[in-house]
Amino acid sequence: MVKDKKNIVNIKCLLAAMGIGLLIFSYIVAFTTCRYVRKEVTSNSFANVRNETSGSAAEINLIIKIKKW
């Protein structure tokens, strides 16, 4: 009977440790994913701004050349 109680306690401790490990692993995966997504979004935003700015500059240059200001 005592061995059975020890085994049950050991199994509960093992399950608790596995649960905590799973939570830590999930946190690491979520943190890494969020970091990657934030970096990609920032980089894409700067690329979009750069493209729009160069397009606007080209349009302004064309308008100036057409109107000969």
C-alpha positions in Angstrom: 0.0 0.0 0.0 2.8 2.4 0.8 4.5 1.7 -2.5 1.3 2.5 -4.4 1.1 5.9 -2.6 4.7 6.6 -3.4 4.1 5.7 -7.1 1.1 7.9 -7.2 3.0 10.8 -5.7 5.9 10.3 -8.1 3.5 10.2 -11.1 1.8 13.4 -9.9 5.2 15.1 -9.5 6.2 13.9 -13.0 3.0 15.2 -14.5 3.4 18.5 -12.7 7.0 18.9 -14.0 5.9 18.0 -17.5 3.1 20.5 -17.3 5.5 23.2 -16.2 7.9 22.3 -18.9 5.2 22.4 -21.5 4.2 25.9 -20.3 7.8 27.1 -20.5 8.2 25.6 -24.0 5.0 27.3 -25.1 6.1 30.6 -23.8 9.5 30.4 -25.6 7.8 29.4 -28.9 5.2 32.3 -28.5 7.9 34.8 -27.6 10.2 33.8 -30.5 7.2 33.9 -33.0 6.1 37.3 -31.8 9.7 38.6 -32.1 10.0 37.3 -35.7 6.6 38.7 -36.7 7.4 42.1 -35.2 10.7 42.2 -37.1 9.1 41.2 -40.4 6.3 43.8 -40.0 8.8 46.5 -39.2 11.0 45.6 -42.1 8.1 45.5 -44.5 6.8 48.8 -43.3 10.1 50.5 -43.9 10.2 48.9 -47.4 6.7 50.2 -48.2 7.6 53.7 -47.0 10.8 53.7 -49.1 8.9 52.5 -52.2 6.1 55.1 -51.8 8.6 57.9 -51.1 10.6 57.1 -54.2 7.4 56.8 -56.3 6.2 60.2 -55.0 9.6 61.8 -55.6 9.5 60.5 -59.2 6.0 61.9 -59.7 7.0 65.3 -58.3 10.1 65.3 -60.5 7.9 64.5 -63.6 5.4 67.3 -62.7 8.2 69.8 -62.3 9.7 68.8 -65.7 6.3 69.0 -67.4 5.4 72.4 -65.9 8.9 73.8 -66.2 8.8 75.6 -62.9 
